[in-house]
Every structure is written in C-alpha cells, then in structure tokens.
Amino acid sequence: MEKCFYKSTRSKKAKINASEAIIKGLADDGGLYVPMEFPVLDRPIEKLMNMNYKELAFYIMKMYLTDFEEDELNECIDKAYDEKFDTPLIAPVVEKVGANFLELYHGPTLAFKDMALSILPHLLKTASRKIGLDKEIVILTATSGDTGKAALEGFANVEGIKIIVFFPEDGVSEIQKRQMITQEGSNTFVIGIKGNFDDAQTGVKKIFGDTEFNYEINQRGYIFSSANSINVGRLIPQIVYYFYAYLNLLKEGKIQKNEKINIVVPTGNFGNILAAYYGKKMGLPVNKLICASNENNVLYDFINTGVYDRKREFKKTISPSMDILVSSNLERFLYELSGQDEELIKDMMKKLSEDGRYEITDKMKKGLSDFYGGYTNDAKTYETIKEVYEDSGYLIDPHTAVAYAVYKKYKEDTGDNTKTVIASTASPFKFTRSVMKAISDDFGSMGDFELVKEISKLTELEVPKGIKDLCKKDILHKKTCESNEIKSVISEILCE
Ligand SMILES: *Cc1c(COP(=O)(O)O)cnc(C)c1O
C-alpha cells in the first residue's frame, strides 16, 4: 500500500505521517494538515458490500493512517464503535419521504460528532505512543453544546489524556448543560463561563497562542491539544459512513452498480461535507454534494459567487450547530480547488483575517460545480419538520430539516432525480423544544425533560440512553469562572 503523508495547506514544509498530524492538530504556519495524495479504492466498490461498519472503517482508515499497524487501528475501531452506539449498524440508513436518511446520531450524545469523537481519543493515544511523546495530552475545548459533550464522552477515562471543557453557562440548552455537568471520569473537567460562546472560544484560543504558558505546562509534563474539527483525526473517520450509506443502497437494490448518488449535508464548519468530498476523490460515485445552510448563509453565497464574505450579522437559529460565519474546513477544499497552491491559500486566508473577505480565481470557480449550495430559514425549518412528520411519521431534528428543505429546493431547481442520501446529524431527542414546537403549540409550557417523554410517545421510540436518566444523575461539575480566569483555572487543574 502507498504511504499516505500529510502537509500544511499554507506551506511546502516537510511532509509528516498521520500520527504526527493527529498529535499536532494545527500546523505551525496556521494551516490545516491535508493528505498529499488521495488514496483510491483498490477494488470495485461493490466488492465492499458485505463489510460491516467496523470492517469498512478499517478498510477506509487504513489507507490514510498508513503508519498505524493493523492491530493498532483495529483496537481503536473496536473501542470506538461498540455498545456506546444503540445499534450494531452504527449508522443506519432509513428511506422516508423520497430520500435516504443516514442516521449519524446513534452514539452516546445523540449527534453526529460521536462518529469521530468516539475514535479520536484512541487515535491520539496510539499516535502519542508511536511517536514516543513523553507528555500527557490535555484537550482544551470551548463548546456551544454538541462538541463539548461528544468530546467528554469520547475522552472520559482514556488513560494519559485529560480533557477540559468550557461552555457558556447560560448559552446552552437545559439538556446540553445537564449532559456536561453530570459527566463521569476522573480525567474530565467541565467549567461554566460567565459569558457567551464567543467569550469561551476566544479565551481558549488565547491559551493555545500563549507561548509562555505553553512552555510552562510543557515543563510540568503536559501538552495542549484540540478535539476541534480542524484535526485530520476527526475528518478521516467521517469518510467511512458515506461509503457505508452508498453500499447500503447498493445492497438493498436501490441503486445499480456504479450509479451515482447525491449527498446532502447540513453544514457549519464544512467538516462533515468535506469528508463526503474526500470520499468522492477516493472513488465514491457522487453526482452532487449539496451544502445546506441556515440563515448564516455564508457558504451558500460562496458556492454561488466564489466570494467568501464573513462580514455580516451573526444570526441565532434553531439549528445552532450550524450558526457559524467562518467555516474553518473550507480551507482544505480551497487547497484542492487551487491545485494544491499553498501560496494562494496563504494569501486568501490572510485576506480573510484582515479584510473578512476573499474571492477565488476564475479557474477555481469551475471546481465549485461539484457542489450545490442552498439555505433556509427557521420558519421553513419548523414547517419541514411538521411536513415530514405528517407525511411519514418520521421525526427529524432542525439540522436535518434544513438539509431536507434545501434538498427539496434543489429538486425544484434542477429536476434532478438522482438517488439521494441526507446526512441526519442529530436525534430529534436532542433538540426537543424546537421539534415539538414544530409539531404543535400545545407543548410550550413543558420543560425540556417532559418534552423528551412526549417525543417518545409520539414516535413510539424508547428514550435514548444518553438522556434517559439525565435528570436523576448527580451533578459532578459545579465550577464556574469569568472568561478572563480561564488560564488560572487551567493552572489549578494541572497543578493538583
Ligand atoms: C456540528 C454539527 C453540524 C455541522 O457540521 P460541520 O462538520 O461543522 O459542518 C450539523 N449538525 C449538527 C447536529 C452538528 O452537531
């Protein structure tokens, strides 16, 4: 097998192997690590049809993690995709209302981030052993809700790693907050920030850039790392489920050999949809990649004009995990669009940080045709949840509803009838309030935990174990701090 090496999107600097890229997270020049060449399938895709999720994960990930021994990778996969998921299928595909919903929310925290964050800790730990790192890894995360809990769940009790999560005390849902402050595991630390998500995020970013502080904690035997989606260790595991969905359709006779599919992804940081694009480069038969946004429609504008402009009002929506104005993973796509031109990418990213805007070249614009960009608003999102439920009894969460609404628009616009997979990124049980509000006005006075029971009645689905006894669980994390106290809080934890 060809060795897969990685380099930064912003310079021609030395190539490194997967282990180093996973440990480092971000390149020193501020760029993101990308594979120097894309591995391609070594056999016709239908030959993969009888693999289960774990076997397919091994086949795909081994092509990227060529410095991992087979046993090492298998161990990581076994530890990640086990009974934490409430179905052995891991990512089932369900056909409803003319589309195929790829349910990525069967993990412990009910959102798609579990797909990668359940394996990342094991990849990190293995990588650290392989490169002979003599420091304990400390994961620092600021979260607006989903990432924090998924990371805590993934890293809890993983030896040799600590995880510290900061969340805006009054900026997450009742369920999200409970999920975090009841987290077990002696290596987990959860702190509420008095401020909003931006305060938490800015505070944490400052720590990563604080050379003196980083040196100090290095001396104490620690090294900071990130579980953010800029890490290639989060991207690679996400490629697997797009192949899995394709093979599922093939197996069920819904598509023929080599028939192309469309993939719709509700998009924020461009990580999930980028994994589908990487899949296409490896030989997955894809027609259109449909990028669905909410009213923070910076990607819609980009795909339609080639201009990225983050200077606009930030909107709070009912699909909060997509409320993003700077999609960091887009940089990896730009890198491929430009024919791997580091200088050009460096220049565009500089423009983005200085002017808040950049425009791609005419040559690059041609490559945008792999994608279709669409967006929708909250009113239409509520309507879509209700309509899908009334047509089919299938309940979808607001993020998935954004994807489905954009897909319908795409069909109207193009008349394209290609079979389509929709990435269903969260369980309706996770965004109970918006989901129930879409269905009826009768639930307004109920608390989030009561609403969980109502959803269970409505769908005849059992309450997922991740939130089942949440209101009975002990609160284990009570610490709060001001956003300018983040550094001293971290110091305290690491000095204990
Ligand atoms: C994180 C998240 C998204 C956005 O995914 P990106 O990889 O950031 O594009 C969409 N839906 C849900 C539920 C999420 O948690």
The ligand as an SDF file (V2000), in Angstrom:
LIG
                    3D

 15 15  0  0  0  0  0  0  0  0999 V2000
  -21.5740   20.0730   14.1950 C   0  0  0  0  0  0  0  0  0  0  0  0
  -22.9200   19.8450   13.6250 C   0  0  0  0  0  0  0  0  0  0  0  0
  -23.2270   20.1840   12.2840 C   0  0  0  0  0  0  0  0  0  0  0  0
  -22.2320   20.8520   11.3610 C   0  0  0  0  0  0  0  0  0  0  0  0
  -21.1890   20.0000   10.9770 O   0  0  0  0  0  0  0  0  0  0  0  0
  -19.8570   20.6030   10.3040 P   0  0  0  0  0  0  0  0  0  0  0  0
  -18.9330   19.4650   10.1710 O   0  0  0  0  0  0  0  0  0  0  0  0
  -19.3740   21.6400   11.2700 O   0  0  0  0  0  0  0  0  0  0  0  0
  -20.2510   21.1900    9.0030 O   0  0  0  0  0  0  0  0  0  0  0  0
  -24.5050   19.8980   11.8200 C   0  0  0  0  0  0  0  0  0  0  0  0
  -25.4360   19.3450   12.6210 N   0  0  0  0  0  0  0  0  0  0  0  0
  -25.1770   19.0180   13.9110 C   0  0  0  0  0  0  0  0  0  0  0  0
  -26.2630   18.4240   14.7350 C   0  0  0  0  0  0  0  0  0  0  0  0
  -23.9150   19.2440   14.4530 C   0  0  0  0  0  0  0  0  0  0  0  0
  -23.6810   18.9210   15.7490 O   0  0  0  0  0  0  0  0  0  0  0  0
  1  2  1  0
  2  3  1  0
  2 14  2  0
  3  4  1  0
  3 10  2  0
  4  5  1  0
  5  6  1  0
  6  7  2  0
  6  8  1  0
  6  9  1  0
 10 11  1  0
 11 12  2  0
 12 13  1  0
 12 14  1  0
 14 15  1  0
M  END
$$$$
